[in-house]
Amino acid sequence: MPFADLTILGVLSHVVDIFLVWYVIYKMIMFIRGTKAVQLLIGILVITLIWILSGVFHLNTLNFLMETVMTWGFLAIIIIFQPELRRALEQLGRGKFFARSGIHEEEEQKQRLEAIINAVNYMAKRRIGALISIEKETGMGDYIETGIPLNSNLTHELLINIFIPNTPLHDGAVIIQKTQIAAAACYLPLSESPFISKELGTRHRAALGISEVTDSLTIVVSEETGGISVTKNGELLRDLSLEQFQVVLEKELTDETKTKQSSSSIWKRREKTKNG
C-alpha cells in the first residue's frame, strides 16, 4: 500500500498491530527467562539461521535437511515446550499473563522484602545457619535443578522451617525467583579464590561462588555466630547488623535504575572499612 494512501485510521491500525506483536514477544521472553526454554530457543534460532544461509549459498543437501527439520519443527516445538506452553495457557486462562500492574509488582516486592528480612532476623538471633540466593537478571535454572523443587509462595515461616536443623531440606541453598521459593537443598559452586579468609565456612564459599558466576544476591546466616553476610558480584559484606542488612536488601531488590549508584557506594564503603 502506498504511503500516500494511508489514512489516520490505517496508520493507527499498523502502530497498534506492531505494538501488540512486540508486547506478546516481550511477555514470552520474560516468561521463559531463566528456564531451559531459553537454551532450546537459541538452538531453534541457530537451526533457522543455518537453513537461511544454506539456501543463500546453494548448499542443497544441508538445505534439504534444514527444510525437513523446519517442516516438522512446529510439532517438535509443541512437544519440547509443553511445560512452558501449559503454564502460559494456565496463566492466560486466569488472566495473569497480561495483567501485571506496577502497583501489583510493588506490593509483591514489599512482601518479598518483609519475608526475607523477618526470616533472617529470626534465624540470626537463634543462630540457625541459612543460605539464600535471590535470582536477578541471570537465570539460575541449572542450580535450581540440583535441589528439591518447591515453587512455593515466599513466606518467612516457610523459609525458617526449611533451615531448621536436621530437617530434610536444611542442607544446601534456597533459591528465590521473584516471589517464589523455586527450590531448596540446592548445590551452589564453591569459590576457588585464594583470598578468602580461612574463617569462612562452606556456606560463605558457596555464596561467593554463585556471586562470581551470576548477578544473584546471596544471604548467609552463620550458625556459629548468627552473623549476617551478603555476597554480590564476587564481593562479600560480613557481620552486618539487621539495620545494615535491611538497607542493603532494599537497595538491591528495589528499582535498580534508581538505586544502582547508592547501592554500589554501600559495598565500597564496607570494603574500605574491612580493608582498614
C-alpha positions in Angstrom: 0.0 0.0 0.0 1.5 3.4 -1.0 2.3 5.7 1.9 0.2 8.5 0.5 -2.9 6.2 0.6 -2.7 5.6 4.3 -5.4 7.2 6.4 -5.0 8.2 10.0 -7.0 5.1 11.0 -4.8 2.9 8.8 -1.6 4.3 10.4 -3.1 3.8 13.9 -4.0 0.3 13.0 -0.4 -0.5 11.9 1.0 1.1 15.1 -1.3 -0.9 17.3 -0.5 -4.1 15.4 3.2 -3.6 15.8 2.9 -2.7 19.5 0.8 -5.9 20.2 3.3 -8.1 18.4 6.2 -6.5 20.3 4.3 -6.9 23.6 3.5 -10.5 23.1 7.1 -11.3 22.2 8.3 -9.4 25.2 6.0 -11.3 27.6 7.1 -14.6 26.1 10.7 -13.7 26.6 10.1 -12.7 30.2 8.0 -15.8 30.8 10.8 -18.3 29.7 13.7 -16.3 31.1 15.9 -18.4 33.4 14.4 -21.7 32.2 15.6 -24.5 29.9 13.4 -23.0 27.2 16.0 -20.2 26.7 18.7 -22.6 25.5 16.2 -24.5 23.4 15.1 -21.3 21.8 18.7 -20.4 20.9 19.1 -23.8 19.3 16.0 -23.2 17.2 17.3 -19.8 16.1 20.7 -21.4 15.1 18.8 -24.0 13.0 16.8 -21.3 11.3 20.0 -19.3 10.5 21.7 -22.4 9.1 18.6 -23.0 6.9 18.7 -19.5 5.5 22.4 -19.5 4.9 22.3 -22.9 3.2 19.7 -21.5 0.8 21.8 -18.4 0.1 24.9 -20.3 -0.6 23.1 -23.2 -2.5 24.2 -25.9 -0.1 21.4 -28.2 -1.4 21.9 -31.2 0.8 22.1 -29.1 4.0 19.2 -27.0 2.9 17.1 -30.1 2.3 17.9 -31.4 5.8 17.1 -28.0 7.4 13.8 -27.8 5.4 12.9 -31.2 6.8 13.7 -30.0 10.3 11.7 -26.8 9.8 8.8 -28.8 8.4 8.5 -31.0 11.5 9.7 -28.2 13.8 6.3 -27.0 14.7 5.3 -30.3 16.2 8.7 -30.6 17.9 8.3 -27.2 19.5 4.9 -28.2 20.9 6.5 -31.3 22.5 9.7 -29.7 23.7 8.0 -26.6 25.2 5.0 -28.5 26.5 5.6 -27.5 30.2 6.1 -23.8 29.3 3.1 -23.7 27.0 0.9 -25.4 29.6 1.9 -22.9 32.2 1.4 -20.0 29.8 -2.1 -21.2 28.9 -3.0 -21.6 32.6 -1.9 -18.1 33.3 -3.7 -16.8 30.3 -6.9 -18.5 31.5 -6.5 -16.9 34.9 -5.9 -13.5 33.3 -2.4 -13.3 34.8 -0.4 -13.4 31.5 -1.1 -9.8 30.5 -2.3 -8.4 33.8 0.7 -7.3 35.8 0.4 -3.7 37.0 3.1 -1.6 38.6 1.0 -1.5 41.9 0.8 -5.3 42.0 4.6 -5.6 41.4 5.3 -3.1 44.2 3.1 -5.0 46.6 4.9 -8.3 45.7 8.3 -6.6 46.1 7.3 -5.3 49.6 6.1 -8.8 50.6 9.3 -10.4 49.4 11.4 -7.9 51.4 9.4 -8.4 54.6 9.5 -12.2 54.3 13.3 -12.3 53.8 14.1 -9.7 56.5 11.8 -11.4 59.1 13.2 -14.9 58.4 16.9 -13.7 58.5 16.2 -11.8 61.7 14.6 -14.9 63.3 17.4 -17.2 62.3 20.3 -14.8 63.1 19.0 -14.4 66.7 18.8 -18.2 67.2 22.0 -19.0 65.2 20.2 -21.1 62.6 22.5 -21.5 59.6 21.0 -20.4 56.3 22.0 -19.9 52.6 19.5 -17.9 50.5 20.2 -16.9 46.9 17.9 -14.4 45.1 17.8 -14.6 41.3 18.1 -11.3 39.5 18.8 -11.0 35.7 20.9 -14.1 35.2 18.8 -17.3 35.2 19.6 -19.9 37.9 17.8 -22.8 36.3 20.8 -25.0 36.3 21.3 -24.6 40.1 17.6 -25.0 40.8 17.7 -28.4 39.1 20.3 -29.6 41.7 17.8 -29.2 44.5 14.3 -30.1 45.5 11.7 -28.1 43.5 9.2 -26.3 45.7 7.6 -23.5 43.6 6.0 -22.2 46.7 4.9 -18.7 47.7 7.6 -16.9 49.6 6.8 -16.6 53.3 9.1 -16.1 56.3 7.6 -19.1 58.1 8.5 -21.4 55.2 12.0 -20.0 54.9 12.6 -20.6 58.6 11.1 -24.1 58.5 13.4 -25.1 55.7 16.6 -24.2 57.6 15.6 -25.8 60.9 18.5 -28.2 61.8 18.1 -31.9 61.0 15.1 -31.3 58.6 15.4 -32.9 55.1 15.9 -29.6 53.3 18.2 -27.7 55.7 21.4 -28.6 53.8 22.2 -26.6 50.7 20.8 -23.3 49.4 17.3 -21.9 48.9 16.9 -20.2 45.6 14.2 -17.4 45.3 12.7 -16.4 42.0 10.7 -13.2 42.3 8.1 -14.0 45.0 8.5 -17.8 44.9 10.8 -20.3 46.6 11.9 -22.1 43.5 13.9 -24.9 45.2 15.6 -25.9 48.4 18.7 -28.0 49.2 20.4 -26.7 46.0 24.1 -27.1 45.4 26.0 -23.9 44.6 29.5 -23.7 43.2 32.2 -23.0 45.8 34.5 -20.1 45.2 38.1 -21.0 44.5 39.5 -17.6 45.2 42.8 -17.8 47.2 42.0 -14.6 49.0 39.0 -16.0 51.0 39.6 -15.9 54.8 40.1 -19.3 56.4 37.4 -18.3 58.9 34.7 -18.7 56.3 32.9 -21.9 56.0 31.2 -23.8 53.2 28.1 -21.5 53.1 30.2 -18.4 52.7 32.3 -20.0 50.0 29.2 -21.2 48.1 27.7 -17.7 48.4 30.8 -16.2 47.0 31.0 -18.9 44.3 27.5 -18.2 43.0 28.1 -14.5 43.1 31.1 -14.9 40.8 29.1 -16.7 38.0 25.7 -14.9 38.3 24.4 -11.5 39.4 22.3 -13.0 42.2 22.2 -11.6 45.7 23.1 -14.3 48.2 22.5 -14.1 52.0 24.3 -16.2 54.6 23.4 -16.6 58.2 26.2 -18.2 60.3 25.2 -21.0 62.6 28.3 -20.3 64.8 27.9 -16.6 65.4 24.5 -15.7 64.0 26.3 -13.1 61.8 24.6 -11.9 58.6 26.6 -11.7 55.4 25.7 -10.8 51.8 27.5 -11.5 48.6 27.2 -9.9 45.1 29.5 -9.9 42.1 32.3 -11.7 44.0 32.2 -9.2 46.9 31.3 -10.1 50.5 29.8 -8.0 53.2 30.3 -9.7 56.6 28.7 -9.3 60.0 26.0 -6.9 59.0 23.6 -5.6 61.7 19.9 -6.2 61.0 19.5 -2.5 60.1 22.5 -2.6 57.7 21.2 -5.8 56.1 17.8 -4.3 55.6 19.3 -1.2 53.9 21.4 -3.4 51.5 18.5 -5.7 50.7 16.1 -2.8 50.0 18.6 -1.1 47.7 19.5 -4.3 45.8 15.9 -5.5 45.3 14.1 -2.3 44.7 14.2 -0.4 41.4 17.8 -0.9 40.3 17.9 2.1 37.9 17.2 4.4 40.9 19.4 2.7 43.5 22.4 1.3 41.5 24.7 4.2 42.4 23.8 4.4 46.0 23.9 0.6 46.3 27.4 0.3 44.9 28.6 3.0 47.3 27.4 0.9 50.3 29.6 -2.0 49.0 32.6 0.3 48.5 32.2 1.8 52.0 32.0 -1.6 53.6 35.0 -2.8 51.6 37.1 0.2 52.7 36.0 -0.5 56.3 37.1 -4.1 56.1 40.4 -3.3 54.5 41.1 -0.6 57.0 
